Amino acid sequence: MQQKPVVEMASIALAFILARRVVALEQLDLNDYGQRADFRSPSAQCVLEISGTEDASELGRRHREKVAQARDNTYGWSACVVVCAFSAKGHRIRVSQHGPPEE
């Protein structure tokens, strides 16, 4: 299997664990393309955006971009963002939760 799909699948697996145990999101439904986040938790009225990279120096920038993207979700719900970096220099995960966008 190529490296990029492995990084994406590992990021999704870790995000599911963290979303359930740390952020307490319940059932996650897959969003359609264009809804600004990967998954949604209707019971928590929260979207989940996930990203992975092999370059640890991209973690901060990628996280900021994904936060902005997820907060712009089509539901107007709060957002949870999980960004994982897997590299030879070490592995890092950044998890954040953000309230709904201000009207």
C-alpha positions in Angstrom: 0.0 0.0 0.0 1.3 3.5 -0.8 2.3 5.8 2.0 -0.4 8.5 1.5 -3.4 6.2 1.9 -1.7 4.7 5.0 -1.3 8.2 6.6 -4.9 9.0 5.8 -6.3 5.8 7.2 -4.2 6.0 10.3 -5.3 9.6 10.8 -9.0 8.6 10.5 -8.5 5.7 13.0 -6.9 7.9 15.6 -9.5 10.7 15.0 -12.4 8.2 15.6 -10.8 7.1 18.9 -10.2 10.6 20.1 -13.6 11.9 19.0 -15.3 9.2 21.0 -13.1 9.3 24.1 -11.8 12.9 24.3 -14.5 15.0 22.7 -17.4 12.6 23.5 -18.9 12.6 19.9 -21.4 9.8 19.5 -22.5 8.3 16.2 -20.6 9.8 13.2 -22.2 10.1 9.8 -20.2 10.7 6.7 -20.7 14.1 5.1 -21.2 14.7 1.4 -18.5 16.5 -0.6 -18.7 20.2 -0.1 -20.0 20.2 3.4 -16.7 21.5 4.7 -16.0 18.6 7.2 -15.6 14.9 6.8 -18.1 13.6 9.4 -21.0 14.9 11.5 -22.4 14.0 14.9 -26.1 15.0 14.9 -26.6 14.3 18.6 -23.7 16.6 19.5 -24.4 19.1 16.6 -20.7 18.9 15.8 -18.7 18.2 12.7 -15.4 16.4 12.6 -12.6 17.3 10.2 -9.6 15.0 9.9 -6.2 15.4 8.2 -2.9 13.6 8.1 0.6 14.5 6.9 4.0 13.0 6.7 5.7 16.4 7.4 5.6 17.4 11.0 6.5 21.0 10.2 3.1 21.3 8.4 1.1 20.4 11.5 0.4 24.0 12.7 -0.5 25.4 9.3 -2.6 22.4 8.4 -4.5 22.6 11.7 -5.3 26.3 11.2 -6.6 25.6 7.7 -8.7 22.7 8.8 -10.2 24.7 11.7 -11.2 27.5 9.3 -12.7 24.9 6.9 -14.6 23.0 9.6 -16.0 26.1 11.3 -17.4 27.1 7.9 -19.6 23.9 7.8 -23.0 24.0 6.1 -24.8 23.1 9.4 -23.6 26.1 11.5 -22.5 23.5 14.1 -19.5 23.4 16.4 -16.4 21.7 15.0 -13.8 19.2 16.1 -10.5 19.0 14.2 -7.9 16.2 14.4 -4.6 16.6 12.5 -2.0 13.9 12.7 1.7 14.1 11.6 3.6 10.9 11.1 7.3 11.5 10.5 10.7 10.0 11.1 11.3 12.9 13.6 8.3 11.8 15.7 4.6 11.7 15.6 2.2 14.4 16.7 -1.6 14.8 17.0 -3.4 18.1 17.4 -7.0 17.9 18.5 -9.2 21.0 19.0 -12.9 21.7 19.5 -14.5 25.0 18.5 -17.9 26.4 19.2 -20.4 27.2 16.4 -19.5 30.2 14.2 -20.7 33.5 15.5 -23.7 34.9 13.7 
